[in-house]
Amino acid sequence: MLKRIYCSSKGNIFPIFLIMILLGISLTISANTGSSSELPPLPVIRLVYNDKAYEGMQGSYCWPNEFDGGVAAKCVDMNVEPSETISVAKGDTLIVKVEAREAPSRLTVNLSPESGTPIDGGVTSDKPTYTVFKLAAVAEAPFTVDIPADVYTVEIFGDWPKGDMSYTFRIAVLNGVAK
């Protein structure tokens, strides 16, 4: 009896099997693309000086990511050294330009002189001395480089409700006109 049912329905199994495979592939594609498109892309932070946008080095971040069908924060710690140095004149204005779906909830700039000389007076040390600028949490935030002439590592941090991101740049603050 079993052999007879198998043989008599042999022609009908293939189309049903094919439909089940195609439906399974369709659901898998839909599930994978549906949740990924809802995740916000990583923000990009640039530094603008004299109408030229400079690319920094992406640093540490925590941002939503898809893991095993769910969403969790992906956190990456990175210590980066920028290869490009941006020459700026003391007293000039730089603009932090944030490209993201929404403006950050907090935006800060940390400056560390590479010479080890403190920015705000005091004793020279081997430890970096930081100066922090808290900027307006907007897509384009200006800040004035009114600091002593030196080469600085510039770390820009953005915080969003969904995560945080940092970018690192290097600037050379010059007395007089920048080259």
N, C-alpha and C positions, 0 to 999 in steps of 0.2 A: 504494500500500500504506500509506504513512504517513497519507494522508488518511483512509483507511478505519479505521485503528486509533484515530485521534483521534476520529472521529465515533462509533465504536462504544463507546468508553469515556467519552464526554462526560458521560453521566449519573452515572458513578462518581467523577469527579474532584472535583466540588463537595463531597460529604461528606468526602472525604479532606482536601481543602484547608481546609475549615472546622475539622476536628479538629486539623490542624497549627497553625492560627492560635490556636485556643483553648489548645492545649497550650503554645505559645510564650508567650502572655500569662500563663498560670498559672505557668510556670517563672520568668518575669521578676518577677512579684509575689512569689513565694516567695523568690527570691534577694534582692530588695530588703528585704523585711520581716524575713527571717531574720537577716541580718547586723546590721541596725539595732537589733533588740531586744537583741542581745548587747552593744552598746556601753553603757557606764554613762552615765547622764545627768550633766550638769554639777552639781557640788555647789553648795549654797546655804549661805552663812554669814550668820548674823544675830547681833545684839548684844542681849542681854536685860538690862534694868535695871528693878527694882521690878516684876517679873512682866510687863513689856511687852516684846514682841519688836520690834526696829527693823530695817527693811530698809536695807541699805547699798547702795553702788554697786558693781556687779561690775567688777572691774579686770582686770588681765592674767591670762592663763591659757594652759596647754598641756593639751589633753585629746584623747583618741582621737576620731577622726572618720572617716567613710567618704569615700574619694576614689576615683573611677573603679573601683568594685567592690572595692577593697582598704581597709585601715584604716591610717591614719597619724595622727600627732599634729597637731592644729590649734592653732597658737600665735597668740595675739592680744595685742598690747601696747596697753594703754589707760592714759591718765592721766586720772583722774576727780576731780571735786570734788563732794562730797556737798552736797545742798541743805538737809538737815535737821541741826540741832544738838541733841544730846541733853545736857540739863543733869544733871550728877551731882554728888554731894557728895564732897569729898575724904575718902578712907578707905573709901568704899563699894565694893561688889563688883559687877562686871559679869560676865556669863556669855557666852562665845562659844559659840553653838549652831550645830553643823554638821549639815546635812541631806544625807546621801550614803548610798550603798549600804553603805559601810564607813567606819570611823573613819579619820581621816588618820594617816599615819605620823609626821608632824611638824606642829605648830601653833605659830605665832609671832605676836606682836602688836608692831607698831612704832608708837611715839607720837612725833609731831613737833609741838612748840609752834608755833602760827601767829605768835606774837610774835617768834620768833627767840631768845628767852631760853633759855639752856641749862637743862635739867631738873636736872642733877646739879652745878650750880655752874659756875664758869669764866667765860669772857668771852662777852658777847653778840655775835652775829654775824648777818650776813644769810643765812648758810647754815643750813638746818634742822638741829637737833640731835635725834638719835633716842635713844629708850630702848626696848630690846627685852625683851619678856617671852617666855620659852619656856614654853609651856603643856603640860599633859598632853595626849597625842594621843588624845582621847576626843571623843564626840559633843557633850558639854556641859562646857566647861572654864572655871572661874571665875578671875578675876584681880582684885586689889585696886588701886584707883585712889588710891595713896598718893603723889601728885605735886603740885607747886605749882599753885595756882589759875591757870588760863589756858585758852585754847581750843586743842584739839589735833586734828590729823588722825590718825586711827587706821587703820592698814593691818593687816589680818589675812590671814596667808598660811597656806594648808594644802597639804601635800604628801601625795600618794598614790603607790603603786607605778605607777599608770597615768598620772599627770599632776600638775599643780598649779593652784591657784586663789587669787585674792586678792579681797578686798572692802575698800572704804574707807568709813569713818564719820567723823563730827566730833562731839567731845564738848566741853562747857564744864565744867571742873572748878571748883566753887565752894567757898569756905570756908563751912561751915555746911550747912544743909539745901538740897537741890536742889528746884527749883520744878517 
